[in-house]
Amino acid sequence: MLRIDHLSKRYKDTLAVDDLDFEVKPGVVTGFLGPNGSGKSTTMRVILGLDHPTKGRATINGKNYADIKSPLREVGALLDAKAVHPGRSARNHLRALAVSNKIAPSRVDEVLEFVGIASVAHKKVGGFSLGMSQRLGIAAALLGDPGVLLFDEPVNGLDPEGIRWIREFFRSLAQEGRTVFVSSHLMSEMAVSADQIIVIGRGRFITQGSVDELTTTAQGTVFVRCSDPVGLAALISRHQGVVVQNAESGLTIGSLTSDEIGTLAHSAGITILELTPQRASLEDVFMNLTAESVQYGSSTPESTHHEH
Amino acid sequence: MSTNENLWSSTRAEWIKFRSVRSSIMGVLVFVVLTLGLGALITVAVRSHWHETTPVNRLTFDPVSTSLAGTIFAQFAVGVIGVLLISSEYSSGSIRTSLAAVPNRVRLAASKLIVLSVSILFISEIVCLIAFVMGQAIFSGVVPTDSLANGAVLRSVVLAGIYLTLLAVFGFALGLILRQSAACISVFTSLLLVLPIIVLFLPQSWQNAFTKYEPSALGRAMMSTTPPAQMFGAWTAFLILALYVAVTLGSGLFLLQRRDA
């Protein structure tokens, strides 16, 4: 189990991580979601003892990473797939890692085979594509058969086949009772690959829950087609509703339920042709949650993400 | 016991890493070729021009350090090997992979240091011995030669290998401090080459006081059978250079512990 305990990390003027406090439990895939620059990688680096926390701490099974005797046998991590000496072959890279943690040399070929790069194992890593490097990074993480696994943006650079493979792979790791902690800035990716999601923005904790919990707590909208859109829009505005979108095809209405809208229309004699509650996607939830905390937001108006 | 076992594992891992990249193999190769090749070139040149050498120069001629002259070039190759051993980990980012595998930073550095110093010492001693024997063979019959049976000669040859090993460790220590290959290599070359030139601009009395403390002068003192004028004795020079290296290495280890990787 992984525990982040009131963790803060300051780099000179920037507070990269601000009092994060959460637990990552075994047996499920936990997603770590946040926009770029929100402190995900920093948190991962602190967990691995690479960066020193300014305040608080991160523990793995109750221990500091630095105090674990053969850490690769307890924790496997993929932070930066390209963080390998370009002049070394994939096999030699893994051999050195195995030897340093007293892992049987036979594991090297096993993991190379498993991630599907055994045929290029003798080649220099410098010539690897990002996808191959990701697979090598995954092989390194699996080398010690660890109970806790950390992956920082693992789908970057993978082809669709590789992305599908990795999702199923995370699930199977979790089903074996391991702790699987996966960061991403892509909500769509997290929605399909994670069971639990922790959302952060600007280094701060925003929310935590299952994908279902996150989407149901968020308010959805209702799409309406009716005989008198102009009249209905006016009516909605008088009753604390919000017309999110007024298109030719119909109205998208927020802050009112479909029941309320149906009743209002009936009372005004407007004929309803279609009344569809629209569930908020995880993407909408994420955008709403992190809207204020995006560090490098683009200046385009927010309307861009209301298209379903 | 377990600490020793862990140190052994991480040292074996560093050994695999050291010999599995071309830059270290090439570095060692360049070092061997420079020491032997330039040693041969210089001794052949001395032999062929011996007849025109003045009596004074003949009197002060040192067949030992002359046969080891290739090390003056080879010291840069050795320094670069030491620098790259750590700076390449920073440039590629693999330091994070290494520290995730061996989170005890002093142990990681110690493993690298063991691999570096043992391999460079081993190769240096052999190469210096060959350079010496080859030089005497080239000199023999024309130029005066010396033999390892002479204690001072044996000391010079052994200290030549130690000098190169200390420089490799010095390069490594610079790498720990500066992390960037280019910065390390320019500092390393400046200290060995540029510093003596700058000292030449100082008043004579200052020169006499400072020159003997320069790393390259310490090296010359270590490789000489009899101490040159205004220089330290061989063992004193060795101790001073070892002190420089120890201080630089200590600062490097301190920074390695303190800084984020």
Interface residues (C-beta under 8 A of the other chain):
Chain A: R45 L48 G49 L50 D51 H52 Y65 A66 I68 K69 P71 L72 V75 A77 L79 D80 K82 A83 V84 H85 P86 G87 R88 S89 N92 R95 A96 L97 V99 S100 N101 K102 A140
Chain B: S2 N6 S9 S10 R12 A13 E14 I16 K17 S20 V21 R22 S23 S88 E89 S92 G93 S94 I95 R96 T97 L99 A100 A101 V102 P103 N104 R258 D260 A261
